[in-house]
Amino acid sequence: LNKRGSCYKSLLHHHNIHSQNRDNVIRELRNDGIEVKIVNRFEYTKECIDWADLIVTTGGDGTYLMAASKVLSRNKPVIGVNSDPSRSIGYLCLPPNYTSNFKEALKKLKNGEFEWTYRQRIKVTLHSEDAMDDPIELHNQMLLHPEYRYLDLESTQMNRIDESDHEDESVGVKTRVLPVRALNEVFVGECLSSRVSYYEFAIDKAPRTKLKSSGMTICTGTGSTSWSLNINKVSPGAVKTLFDIIKEETHCDLPHDPSIIQRVSQRFNNSLIFDSSRPVMAYTVRDPILMGTETTANTRGWAQNIEVRSRMFDACVVIDGGLSYKFNDGAIAEFTICEEDALKTVSLK
């Protein structure tokens, strides 16, 4: 670890903090007479989810996303406890003051001092020859084989939804509603980031548009504060340059007060964020390659239904940065957002 540039003592220190806070959550739940089953990410199966009335994660946002993705019921809540607030913010978890004082959080939950919240999620339906293949579990891959993180590992952990799987024997194309939901975002594109992604996409049943780009992201309101925001946000320097160009083109004397430029950039960036309960997706075409000066494609916008047809040969659909499904030439992916797929969680008063 030291040779790789990691500090073993620091890793051990933060591991101990995580373990201490995890054990505190378990202890408080059991002291309150609640039956608890502890599983790690490798043991987290459909059977465990079906057994539980409530899922509590101890970790950060990555742990929360992984756990939430496999909870398909709108009525089964997921609550996150940030086990090491000194190292991560934990936007999806309870406020950090409850990490070391989970007893107080549990008391408020029992007394009804909270509000139920529903975070919208994205459902993905694949139509392809590879639709039934197990995904590459990127988190597990990095944990098990950090030196071979890009190799394809066989996974047996995913549980398929039988009623949503269908195969058309005449053409060999299978249809599958993926057994996970995306809470943050979905990425569609070539696995190798330096390779151009070629695909067709349609927004809300409109005619398809052909595009080449660095792939595309589709996010929820929860994910609008994350990757999508960082792809689309503008810097004060970019706004100042635009002010200069507008002044030259229109001969209008725009103010160059740094505070105004800062407010304009902040206002634009804030417009990219939307409420996690809003049943809509925000899509972004990353680094579009546009031939000529005009295009009919909207490279950023809102939708309730998105369809993408792959024209790629080593591509993937990645759910919340953790599960990667094959998405090669001819495959079609449908992305929808419906109230029935929302994730139930809490907001403490």
C-alpha positions as CSV (number, residue, x, y, z in Angstrom):
1,L,0.0,0.0,0.0
2,N,2.8,2.4,0.8
3,K,4.5,1.7,-2.5
4,R,1.3,2.5,-4.3
5,G,1.3,5.9,-2.6
6,S,-1.4,5.1,0.1
7,C,-0.8,5.8,3.8
8,Y,-1.4,2.6,5.7
9,K,-1.7,4.4,9.0
10,S,-4.3,6.8,7.7
11,L,-6.3,4.0,6.1
12,L,-6.3,2.1,9.4
13,H,-7.2,5.2,11.3
14,H,-10.3,5.9,9.2
15,H,-11.2,2.2,9.1
16,N,-11.3,2.2,12.9
17,I,-13.5,5.3,12.9
18,H,-15.9,3.7,10.4
19,S,-16.0,0.4,12.5
20,Q,-16.6,2.3,15.7
21,N,-19.5,4.3,14.3
22,R,-20.9,1.2,12.5
23,D,-20.9,-0.8,15.8
24,N,-22.5,2.1,17.6
25,V,-25.5,2.0,15.1
26,I,-25.8,-1.7,15.5
27,R,-25.7,-1.5,19.3
28,E,-28.3,1.3,19.5
29,L,-30.7,-0.6,17.3
30,R,-30.4,-3.8,19.3
31,N,-30.6,-1.9,22.6
32,D,-34.0,-0.7,21.4
33,G,-35.2,-4.2,20.8
34,I,-34.9,-4.1,17.0
35,E,-33.8,-7.3,15.2
36,V,-30.7,-6.6,13.2
37,K,-29.0,-8.5,10.4
38,I,-25.5,-7.2,9.4
39,V,-24.3,-7.9,5.9
40,N,-21.5,-6.5,3.8
41,R,-21.8,-5.5,0.1
42,F,-21.0,-9.1,-1.0
43,E,-23.8,-10.6,1.2
44,Y,-26.4,-7.9,0.3
45,T,-28.9,-10.0,-1.6
46,K,-32.6,-9.9,-2.5
47,E,-33.4,-12.3,0.3
48,C,-31.9,-9.8,2.8
49,I,-33.8,-6.9,1.4
50,D,-37.1,-8.9,1.4
51,W,-36.4,-9.8,5.1
52,A,-35.9,-6.2,6.3
53,D,-38.5,-3.6,7.1
54,L,-35.8,-0.9,6.9
55,I,-32.3,-0.7,5.4
56,V,-29.7,1.3,7.3
57,T,-26.3,1.9,5.6
58,T,-23.1,2.8,7.4
59,G,-20.5,4.3,5.1
60,G,-20.8,7.2,2.7
61,D,-22.9,8.1,-0.3
62,G,-21.3,5.3,-2.4
63,T,-22.5,2.7,0.1
64,Y,-26.0,4.3,0.2
65,L,-26.3,4.3,-3.6
66,M,-25.3,0.7,-3.8
67,A,-27.8,-0.3,-1.1
68,A,-30.6,1.8,-2.5
69,S,-30.2,0.6,-6.1
70,K,-31.4,-2.9,-5.2
71,V,-34.5,-1.8,-3.2
72,L,-37.3,-1.8,-5.7
73,S,-40.2,-1.3,-3.4
74,R,-41.4,2.3,-2.9
75,N,-42.5,1.4,0.6
76,K,-39.2,0.1,2.0
77,P,-37.2,3.0,3.4
78,V,-33.4,3.4,3.2
79,I,-31.6,5.5,5.8
80,G,-27.9,6.3,5.6
81,V,-25.4,7.0,8.4
82,N,-22.2,8.7,7.4
83,S,-19.7,6.6,9.3
84,D,-16.8,9.0,8.9
85,P,-17.9,12.6,8.4
86,S,-14.3,13.8,8.6
87,R,-13.6,12.1,5.3
88,S,-16.8,12.6,3.3
89,I,-19.8,14.9,3.3
90,G,-22.5,12.2,2.9
91,Y,-25.2,14.2,1.1
92,L,-27.5,11.2,1.1
93,C,-27.0,10.3,4.8
94,L,-28.4,11.7,8.0
95,P,-26.7,15.0,9.2
96,P,-23.2,14.3,10.5
97,N,-24.2,15.1,14.1
98,Y,-26.1,11.9,14.3
99,T,-23.1,9.7,13.4
100,S,-21.8,9.6,17.0
101,N,-25.2,10.2,18.4
102,F,-27.4,7.7,16.5
103,K,-29.4,7.1,19.7
104,E,-30.9,10.6,19.3
105,A,-31.7,9.9,15.6
106,L,-33.4,6.7,16.6
107,K,-35.4,8.5,19.3
108,K,-36.7,11.0,16.7
109,L,-37.6,8.2,14.3
110,K,-39.6,6.4,17.0
111,N,-41.3,9.6,18.1
112,G,-42.3,10.5,14.5
113,E,-40.1,13.6,14.5
114,F,-39.3,13.3,10.8
115,E,-40.8,13.6,7.4
116,W,-40.9,10.9,4.7
117,T,-39.3,12.0,1.5
118,Y,-39.3,10.3,-1.9
119,R,-36.4,10.6,-4.2
120,Q,-37.1,9.9,-7.8
121,R,-35.1,7.2,-9.6
122,I,-34.5,6.0,-13.2
123,K,-35.7,2.7,-14.5
124,V,-33.7,1.1,-17.3
125,T,-35.1,-1.4,-19.9
126,L,-32.5,-3.1,-22.2
127,H,-33.3,-4.6,-25.5
128,S,-30.3,-6.5,-26.7
129,E,-28.6,-9.9,-27.2
130,D,-26.7,-9.2,-23.9
131,A,-29.7,-8.0,-21.9
132,M,-29.6,-11.1,-19.6
133,D,-25.9,-10.9,-18.9
134,D,-24.8,-10.1,-15.3
135,P,-23.3,-6.6,-14.9
136,I,-19.7,-5.9,-14.0
137,E,-19.9,-4.7,-10.4
138,L,-17.3,-1.9,-10.4
139,H,-17.1,-1.4,-6.7
140,N,-16.5,-5.1,-6.0
141,Q,-14.1,-5.3,-8.9
142,M,-11.9,-2.6,-7.4
143,L,-12.0,-4.1,-3.9
144,L,-11.1,-7.6,-5.1
145,H,-8.7,-6.8,-7.9
146,P,-7.4,-3.2,-7.7
147,E,-4.6,-4.0,-10.1
148,Y,-7.1,-5.4,-12.7
149,R,-10.0,-3.1,-12.2
150,Y,-10.9,-3.0,-15.9
151,L,-11.2,-6.7,-16.5
152,D,-14.6,-8.3,-16.9
153,L,-15.5,-10.3,-13.7
154,E,-18.3,-12.8,-13.5
155,S,-21.0,-11.7,-11.0
156,T,-23.7,-13.9,-9.5
157,Q,-25.1,-11.4,-7.0
158,M,-27.8,-9.8,-9.2
159,N,-31.3,-11.1,-9.0
160,R,-33.3,-10.9,-12.1
161,I,-37.0,-9.9,-12.2
162,D,-38.6,-12.9,-14.0
163,E,-41.8,-11.1,-15.0
164,S,-39.8,-8.4,-16.8
165,D,-37.5,-10.7,-18.8
166,H,-38.5,-11.6,-22.3
167,E,-36.8,-13.1,-25.3
168,D,-37.8,-12.8,-28.9
169,E,-36.5,-16.2,-30.2
170,S,-36.9,-15.1,-33.8
171,V,-34.2,-12.4,-33.7
172,G,-32.3,-13.3,-30.5
173,V,-33.1,-9.9,-28.9
174,K,-33.9,-10.1,-25.2
175,T,-35.8,-7.5,-23.2
176,R,-35.1,-6.9,-19.6
177,V,-36.1,-4.4,-17.0
178,L,-32.9,-4.1,-15.0
179,P,-33.2,-5.2,-11.4
180,V,-31.8,-2.0,-10.1
181,R,-32.8,1.7,-10.1
182,A,-30.5,4.7,-10.5
183,L,-30.8,7.2,-7.7
184,N,-28.0,9.6,-9.0
185,E,-27.4,9.1,-12.7
186,V,-26.9,6.7,-15.6
187,F,-23.9,7.0,-18.0
188,V,-24.2,5.7,-21.6
189,G,-21.1,5.5,-23.7
190,E,-17.9,3.7,-24.7
191,C,-16.0,2.0,-21.8
192,L,-12.8,3.6,-22.9
193,S,-13.1,7.3,-22.3
194,S,-10.8,8.3,-25.1
195,R,-13.0,6.5,-27.7
196,V,-15.8,8.4,-29.4
197,S,-19.3,7.2,-28.5
198,Y,-21.7,6.9,-31.4
199,Y,-25.4,6.5,-30.8
200,E,-28.9,7.6,-31.6
201,F,-31.3,9.0,-29.0
202,A,-34.9,10.2,-28.8
203,I,-36.4,12.5,-26.2
204,D,-40.0,11.8,-25.1
205,K,-40.9,9.7,-28.2
206,A,-39.5,12.3,-30.7
207,P,-37.6,11.1,-33.8
208,R,-34.1,9.8,-33.1
209,T,-31.1,12.0,-33.5
210,K,-27.6,10.6,-34.4
211,L,-24.7,11.9,-32.3
212,K,-21.1,11.4,-31.6
213,S,-19.8,12.5,-28.2
214,S,-18.0,11.4,-25.1
215,G,-21.2,9.6,-24.1
216,M,-24.2,11.0,-22.2
217,T,-25.4,11.2,-18.6
218,I,-29.0,11.1,-17.5
219,C,-29.6,12.2,-13.9
220,T,-32.4,12.6,-11.3
221,G,-32.8,15.6,-9.0
222,T,-30.7,13.8,-6.5
223,G,-27.9,13.5,-9.1
224,S,-28.3,17.0,-10.3
225,T,-25.9,18.2,-7.6
226,S,-23.2,15.8,-8.6
227,W,-21.7,14.7,-12.0
228,S,-24.3,16.5,-14.1
229,L,-23.6,19.8,-12.3
230,N,-19.8,19.5,-12.8
231,I,-20.3,18.8,-16.5
232,N,-22.5,21.8,-17.1
233,K,-21.5,24.5,-14.7
234,V,-19.8,27.7,-15.8
235,S,-16.9,29.5,-14.1
236,P,-16.7,33.2,-13.4
237,G,-13.9,33.4,-16.0
238,A,-16.2,32.0,-18.7
239,V,-18.9,34.4,-17.8
240,K,-16.5,37.3,-18.0
241,T,-15.4,36.2,-21.5
242,L,-19.0,36.1,-22.6
243,F,-19.5,39.6,-21.2
244,D,-16.6,40.8,-23.3
245,I,-17.9,39.1,-26.5
246,I,-21.4,40.6,-25.9
247,K,-19.9,44.0,-25.4
248,E,-18.0,43.8,-28.7
249,E,-21.0,42.4,-30.6
250,T,-23.7,44.7,-29.2
251,H,-21.6,47.7,-28.1
252,C,-23.4,47.5,-24.8
253,D,-21.4,48.4,-21.8
254,L,-21.8,45.4,-19.6
255,P,-20.5,45.7,-16.0
256,H,-17.3,43.9,-15.2
257,D,-17.8,44.0,-11.4
258,P,-16.4,40.7,-10.1
259,S,-19.4,40.4,-7.7
260,I,-21.9,40.6,-10.6
261,I,-20.0,38.1,-12.6
262,Q,-19.9,35.8,-9.6
263,R,-23.7,36.1,-9.1
264,V,-24.4,35.4,-12.8
265,S,-22.3,32.3,-12.8
266,Q,-23.8,31.1,-9.5
267,R,-27.3,31.8,-10.8
268,F,-26.7,29.7,-13.9
269,N,-25.2,26.9,-11.9
270,N,-28.0,26.9,-9.4
271,S,-30.5,26.5,-12.4
272,L,-28.9,23.1,-13.1
273,I,-30.1,21.7,-9.8
274,F,-33.6,20.5,-9.2
275,D,-35.6,18.9,-6.4
276,S,-35.0,15.2,-5.8
277,S,-38.8,14.6,-5.7
278,R,-39.4,16.1,-9.2
279,P,-40.4,13.3,-11.6
280,V,-38.1,14.3,-14.5
281,M,-34.7,13.5,-15.8
282,A,-31.9,15.9,-16.9
283,Y,-29.8,14.7,-19.8
284,T,-26.4,15.9,-21.0
285,V,-24.5,15.0,-24.1
286,R,-20.9,15.2,-23.1
287,D,-18.5,16.9,-25.5
288,P,-20.8,16.7,-28.6
289,I,-19.0,16.5,-31.9
290,L,-21.1,18.7,-34.1
291,M,-20.5,18.8,-37.9
292,G,-20.9,22.3,-39.2
293,T,-22.5,25.2,-37.2
294,E,-26.0,23.8,-36.8
295,T,-27.5,20.7,-35.3
296,T,-31.1,19.7,-34.6
297,A,-30.0,17.9,-31.4
298,N,-30.6,19.4,-28.0
299,T,-27.4,18.5,-26.1
300,R,-28.9,19.3,-22.7
301,G,-32.5,19.3,-21.5
302,W,-35.3,17.6,-19.5
303,A,-37.2,14.5,-20.3
304,Q,-39.5,11.8,-18.8
305,N,-38.6,9.2,-21.4
306,I,-35.3,8.7,-23.2
307,E,-34.4,6.0,-25.7
308,V,-30.8,5.4,-26.8
309,R,-29.7,3.0,-29.6
310,S,-26.1,2.0,-29.5
311,R,-23.8,2.2,-32.5
312,M,-20.7,1.4,-30.4
313,F,-18.7,-1.8,-30.0
314,D,-17.4,-1.7,-26.4
315,A,-20.0,0.3,-24.6
316,C,-21.8,0.3,-21.4
317,V,-24.8,1.5,-19.4
318,V,-23.5,2.4,-15.9
319,I,-25.9,2.7,-13.0
320,D,-24.8,5.1,-10.3
321,G,-21.1,4.5,-11.0
322,G,-21.4,1.0,-9.7
323,L,-23.0,-1.5,-12.1
324,S,-21.9,-1.7,-15.8
325,Y,-24.1,-3.4,-18.3
326,K,-23.0,-4.2,-21.9
327,F,-24.5,-1.9,-24.5
328,N,-23.1,-2.6,-27.9
329,D,-24.1,-2.0,-31.5
330,G,-27.9,-2.4,-32.1
331,A,-28.8,-2.5,-28.4
332,I,-31.6,-0.2,-27.2
333,A,-31.9,1.3,-23.7
334,E,-35.1,3.0,-22.5
335,F,-34.9,5.3,-19.5
336,T,-38.0,6.3,-17.7
337,I,-38.9,8.0,-14.4
338,C,-42.1,7.1,-12.6
339,E,-43.5,7.8,-9.1
340,E,-43.7,4.1,-8.4
341,D,-39.9,3.8,-8.6
342,A,-39.2,6.5,-6.0
343,L,-37.0,5.7,-3.0
344,K,-38.5,6.2,0.4
345,T,-36.2,7.9,3.0
346,V,-36.4,10.3,5.9
347,S,-35.7,13.9,6.7
348,L,-35.2,14.4,10.5
349,K,-36.8,17.5,12.0
